[in-house]
Amino acid sequence: MTNVKFESKEYPGTFAFDRIFDWQTTQQQVFDYAAGAVIEDVMRGYNGTIFAYGQTGSGKTHTMMGDMESDEWKGLTPRLVETIFSTIFNAPSNLEFTVKVSYMEVYMEKIRDLLNPVNDNLPIHEDKKKGVYVKGLLEVFVGSVEEVYDVMRRGQGARIVASTNMNAESSRSHSIFMMQISLKNLVDGSSRTGKLYLVDLAGSEKVGKTGAAGQTLEEAKMINRSLSALGMVINALTDGKSSHVPYRDSKLTRILQESLGGNSRTTLIINCSPSSFNETETISTLRFGMRAKTIKNKAKINAELSPAELKNLLKKAKHDISQLQVYISSLENEAKIWRAGSSVPKSDWVPALNVSGLIGESATASPSASNGNLPAAASASALPPHIKELIDGGRSSTPQPPISQDERDAFLQRENELGDQLAEAQAALRSVQAKVDVLTEELNFLKGRGGESGEENKTLQGTLAELRVELEKVAFENKESTITIESLKDANGELLKEVETLKKQVVDAQASAQAATPVEDTAASKTSAEEKEWRKREKMEQMMAEFDPSGFMTDKEKQIRETMIKLAHMKENLQPPSTPEEIASQHVALIEAKTQLAQQDQTIDELGHKINSIQDEANTFKKKKEEQEKKIAALEAEYQELLDKTIRDEEVQGGPQLSKTIQDIKSRLEAQFNSKRETQLKEILELKEILAKRENELGLLQVNFSAAQKSNEELKSSLSAIKDSANPTNEVSQKDEELEKMRKTMAQQLGEFDAMKKKLMRDLQNRCEKVVELEISLDETRDQYNNILRNSNSRAQQQKMAFLERNLEQLTNVQKQLVEQNSTLKKEFSVAERKMAARNERIQNLESLLHDTQTKLELQNQKFEAQLASMREKLQEARSGNPQASSWLYSSRIAKPLRGGGANPTAGEDEDVASEDNDAFNKRQSWYVSLLKK
């Protein structure tokens, strides 16, 4: 099958190739078709290249390498190696082979030696002999398939791979495995050299599919860049228009310059994915293969002339030269004769040059000088270039003279001096190595201590982090405990309030039980009457004690009266003082009067405050009265509703007689209740009138109070005038008159105040008596009403009432429970909200700690990756510095010639030469084996 049809809406078409391998094709079939001819060409001295191209995950590495341990799944490279060594071992015995291998990768546009990974940035050079080559690349001589496999395993272990979404072990570089096979014919000395390049290209990647990120993404960029450069080179080679091929755009194309349009026979294997998911990449790979198929290479055999061939050519050239010299001398002699003006007989003319095997037959012989020169020119132009070089700069191969004794002694002396210098250098190297060992031990000790300190630091940091977490946990639990304690305190306070309420209810129940006890006999009625009078007196005393101002007005009135008497006495005895004692006494009297005046001011202020308090109490009583009226109205409405409901139920169940009885009781109760209510309303109206009168009296009292304040101020001014009249003057009569006026005014005001006070107290006492009587009568009416209800109801009604009371009590209890549950749920909700807020805060703290921890972990991972990379580098350096690795590197540089063993040696001279060469090979081989044994 050579054609493949691509069925797609966007990229339909058919592609033609030399051979198409399907899924059932084995590795052996691919090798037989793709690599068999390449091996023959390489063994004949041509350069060969096999490389695999395709997207990532399409099977390039499997095609090129496969599983080297499996006979069925091994790839092209192991099969090529086995076939090459099988061909070598089956070759004639007069052929000697030397096989060198090298392994490199192009990673991130840097050439890395996989057999010596220390060299990770090798340069590319070019010269006439080698062509394009990598300078410093390790070339390992191998002598068997196992040695090649060992080299390949070393290189594969050093390759850089990574995991992507499309390939678990994706190659991150282009690998190039090169085998150089040198063939030498021991009979004729000819040699040929063939190079085989086995290239495993990294797959082209689409980041959206592979999911590459970080370093893997950078590697993918470099891979796609180098593959793009490869595509540009192929385009330039196939379009026929480009005068410049951009080999130098990438190191991959620079290394494969001879394989792409140069001295090589190249086989391209393209690996395609059959999945529709990779449709775009597959069509791109097929187009790449179609373009690359049109490249025309110019391969030639890399052969060198053998010494025998060179000797034959030299011998033939010397013979031709001697003949030409004789011919030239003859021509020169004839030319001299002709130039001298003489003539040469035709029989003596120099015949045309006709040397068989040198020039070939001459066309015609001409007697002219020009015809004589043509054969010489023709012979000169017919000589090969290498013979011309030998003629121009060659000289006889004389043996070299033997070395003299003096030179031998000088060489020996120089050798001894160099040996001494080498010994001194080795001694210095040993001392430096000892110092390095000591410093290395100290460094390791310090590193160990640093590691221990680091471990202790990490342990302490871990403990500190755990303690911080525990501290935050304890703080969070403390917050929750505080919230719980506060909620318990609130619940305890509410329970205490409920206990106090229950205590009050118990006391009230006891009092109501005592008040509800029925009157059984006349003695009990007398006792209740006495109790009623006692309660009336007690309430009256309480009310009058609250409103009687005599307890604090009597002393003040006495002081005012004494002040008035003193002022009257001062008026009667008002004469200018004549002695110092009188002046002093009058001064003292004035001071006392001033003091009493101040006390009077204070008394007036207190009276004002008392009036204000009386007004406030009156307003309070008014509000209480209104509240009681509202409560009574509400209770009456509730009672009326309950009574109507009960009566309706009884009427439905009891019949007409019961309904008639209930109607009679209801009418009597309503009449009694209406009479009581009318009486209470009248009393309330009377109390309202009394309160209005008291308010008017309070207004008059305030007016009198303001007048008293005014007279007080006048008294102050008169006192100041009396004080000014301490010296005898003519104003005594005027001051007498003022004092008299003040005394009369104060006496009049005091009388009015006493009358007003007495009248107010009488009215207040009457009002209090009426209020007490009304309260007592209201209590009696309630008791009578309850008793009438109890006595008027029948047994069935009592049962109904008890049932209704129980239902009401149950409903009340249910309501209380619901209220308690509601309050409990509200409290729990508030507590839960607070706990939720604390937990949210805790979660935020933990999230911030988690973010910090993740950041630290990322930094630690980066640091660990850097340390791991440095450790890998150190490990590679250690491996490169390892004696075993060093010995392998040194032994790999030793040539391992291989003799073909599939044909008999030739007879005669060739057999002798072959036997001599075989002896030499055996000597070299024994030396190599002895070196390996050492």
C-alpha positions, 0 to 999 in steps of 0.5 A, a space after each residue: 500500500 502506497 497511498 493514504 486517503 485522508 477523509 476530512 471536511 477541511 483537509 480532504 486529499 490523497 497522499 502517496 508514499 513509498 510504503 505505508 505501514 498499518 497497525 498490524 505491521 511488525 517491527 521486523 517488517 518495518 526494518 526489512 523495508 526501511 533499513 535494509 538498503 541503508 545498511 548495504 549503502 553504509 557498508 559500501 562507504 555511503 553516509 546514511 540517515 534514518 529519522 522519524 518525524 511526527 507529533 508527540 505521542 505518535 510512536 517515534 521513539 517506539 519505532 526507532 528504539 522500542 524495547 531492546 530486550 524484546 526480540 519482537 518489539 525492538 526498534 530500528 536502531 537495535 536491529 540495525 546494530 545487530 545487522 551491522 555486526 552480523 555483516 561484519 562477522 560474515 565479511 571476508 577475513 581480509 577486511 578489517 572494521 572499526 566501529 565508533 558510536 556517539 550519542 547526543 541530544 539537542 535540548 533547548 537549542 543546546 547540544 548535549 553529549 549523552 555519553 558524557 553529560 557534563 558537556 551540555 553545550 557543544 559547538 558545531 564545526 565544519 571542515 573539508 575533511 569531516 564536513 559538519 561535525 560536533 566538536 568535543 563529542 565523545 566517540 566510543 569504540 565498540 566491538 560487539 552488540 552488547 557494547 553498543 547496547 550498553 552505550 545506548 542504555 547510558 545515553 537513554 538514561 541521560 535523556 530528558 523526558 517529561 509527562 504530558 497529557 498526551 504522553 507519559 514519557 514525552 521526549 523533550 529533545 531531539 536525539 541523534 545516534 551516530 555510527 561510523 563504520 571504517 572498512 580497510 582492505 588488508 590486501 590492497 590497503 584501500 579503505 572506506 568510511 560510512 556514517 549512519 545517523 539514527 535520529 529520533 525527533 521530538 514530537 511537535 506539540 500543541 500546548 492546548 492538548 498537552 497541557 504543558 506549563 512551566 519548564 515543560 512549556 519552554 521545552 515545547 517552545 524550543 521543540 516547535 521552533 527547531 521543527 519549524 526550522 526543519 520545515 523551512 529547510 525542506 521548503 527551501 530545498 523543494 520549491 526550486 526558487 530559494 537560493 539560500 537554504 537556512 541550515 543555520 537557523 537551528 542546530 538540528 538542521 545544522 547537524 543534519 545538513 549532509 542528510 538534507 540535500 547533501 552527501 547522504 542516503 536518507 530514509 524518512 519515517 513519518 508517524 501519524 496518529 489515526 485519531 480524529 482528535 489529532 486531525 490537524 497535526 496528522 495532515 501537517 505531518 503528511 504534508 511534511 512527508 510529501 515535501 521531504 520526499 522530493 528532496 534530491 541528495 547527492 551521495 558518494 562513497 567516502 573512499 581513500 586510495 590504498 598504499 599499493 594503489 598509490 605506489 602503482 600510480 607513482 610508478 606509472 607516473 615516473 615511467 610516463 615522466 621519463 618517456 616525456 623527458 626523452 621526447 621533450 629532449 628530442 623535440 628540443 634538439 629538432 627545434 634548435 636545428 630548425 631555429 638555426 635555419 637548417 633543415 631536418 630530413 623528413 626521415 629524422 623528424 621526431 615522430 608524434 608521441 604514441 605511448 600506449 596506455 599514457 595518452 592514447 592514440 594521436 589524431 595525426 602527426 604534423 611536421 610543424 612545431 605547433 603540431 609537435 607541441 599539441 601532444 605534449 599539452 594533451 599529455 599534460 592535460 590528461 594527467 590525473 590531479 594527484 599525479 600533477 601534485 606529485 610531479 610538482 612537489 614530490 620527491 624521491 622516497 629515500 629512507 630516513 638516516 639512523 639517529 645518532 648517539 648524541 641525539 639519543 643521549 639528549 632524548 634520554 636526558 630530556 626524558 629523565 628530566 620530564 620524568 622528574 618533573 612528572 614525579 614532582 607534579 604527582 607529589 604536589 598533586 598528592 599533597 593538594 589532594 590531601 588538603 582537599 580531602 581534609 577540607 572536604 571532611 571539614 566541609 562535610 562536618 559543617 554540612 552535617 552540623 548545618 543539617 542537624 541545625 536545620 532539622 532542629 529548626 524545622 522541628 521547632 518551626 513545626 512545634 511552633 506552628 502546632 502550638 499556634 494552631 492549638 492556641 487559636 483553637 483554644 481561643 476559639 473554644 474560649 469564645 464559644 465558652 464565653 458565649 455559652 456562659 453569657 447565655 446561661 447567665 441570661 437564662 439564670 436571670 430570667 429564671 430568677 425573675 420567674 421565681 420572684 414572679 411566682 413568689 408574688 403570685 403565691 403571696 397574692 394567691 394566699 391573700 386572695 384565698 384569705 379574702 375569699 373565705 365566706 362569712 359563716 357567722 355574725 362574729 365573723 361579720 363583726 371581725 370583717 367590719 373591724 378589719 374593714 375599719 382597720 384597713 380604712 384607718 391604715 390607708 388613711 394614715 398612709 395617705 395623710 402621712 404622704 401629704 401632711 407637711 406638718 412634720 417639716 413646716 412647724 419648725 420653720 413657722 416657729 422660726 418665722 414667728 420668732 423673726 417677726 417678734 424680734 423685728 417688732 421688738 427692734 421696732 419698739 426699741 429702735 434707738 441709736 446705740 450708745 455703748 459698744 455693747 449695744 452696738 455689738 448686740 445689735 450687730 449680732 441681732 442683725 446677723 441672726 435676722 439675716 440667718 433666719 432670712 436665709 432659712 426662710 428662703 430655704 423654707 420657701 424653696 422647699 415649699 415650692 418643691 413640695 408643691 411640685 411633688 404634690 402636682 406630680 403625685 396628682 398627675 400620677 394618681 390620675 394616670 393610675 385611675 385611667 389605667 385602672 378604668 381601662 383594666 376594669 373595662 377590659 376585664 368586664 369585656 372578657 368576663 362578659 364574653 366568657 359568660 356569654 359563651 358559657 351561657 350559650 353552651 349551657 342553653 344548648 345542653 340544658 334546655 329551656 328551664 336552665 336557660 330561664 334560670 340563667 336569664 334571671 341570674 343574668 338580669 339580677 347580676 346585670 342590675 346589681 352590676 349596673 347599680 354598682 357601676 353607676 355609684 362608682 361613676 358618680 364617685 369618680 365624677 365627684 373625685 374629678 371635681 375635687 381634683 379640679 378644685 385642688 388644682 385651683 387651690 394649688 394655683 392660688 397657692 402658687 400665686 401666694 408663694 410668689 407674693 411671699 417671695 416678693 415680700 421676702 425680697 422686700 424684707 431683705 432690702 429692709 434688713 440691709 437698710 436696718 444694717 445701714 442705719 446702725 449709726 445715729 441718723 435722722 432716718 429712724 422714723 422712716 425705717 420704723 415705718 418700713 419695718 412695720 409695713 414688713 411685719 404686717 405684710 408677713 403676718 398677713 401672708 402667714 395667716 393666709 398661708 395657714 388658712 390655705 394650708 388648713 383648707 387644703 389639708 381638710 380637702 385632701 383628707 376628705 378626698 383620701 377618705 372617699 378614695 379609700 371607701 371606694 377601693 374598699 367598696 370595689 373589693 367588696 363588690 368583686 368578692 360579692 360578685 364572685 360569691 354570687 357566681 359561685 352560689 348561682 351556678 349549678 353543679 353542672 355549670 361548676 363542672 363546665 366552668 371547671 372544665 373551661 378553667 382547665 382548658 383555659 389553664 391548659 391553653 395558658 400553659 401552652 401559650 406560656 410554653 410557646 412563649 418560652 420556646 420562642 424566647 428560648 429559640 431566640 436566645 439560642 438563635 442569638 447564641 448560634 449567631 455569635 458562635 457562627 460569627 466566631 466560627 466564621 472568624 476562625 474559618 477566615 483565620 484558617 484560610 489565611 493560614 492555609 494561604 500562607 502555608 501554601 505559599 511557603 510550600 510552593 517556595 519550599 517546592 521551588 527551593 527543593 527543585 533547585 536543590 534537586 537540580 543541583 544534586 543532579 548536576 553534582 551526581 553527574 559530576 560525580 559520575 563523570 569523576 567516578 573512576 569506573 566512569 572515567 575508566 569507561 571513558 578512557 577505554 571507549 577511546 581505544 580502537 577495537 578493530 574487528 576482522 571479518 571471518 566469513 571468507 578464506 584468505 587469498 593465495 600468494 602475495 595477498 595471503 602473505 600480506 593478509 597473514 602479516 596484517 592478521 598477526 599485527 591485528 592479533 598483537 593489537 587485540 591481545 594488547 587491548 585485552 590485556 589493557 582491559 584485564 588490567 
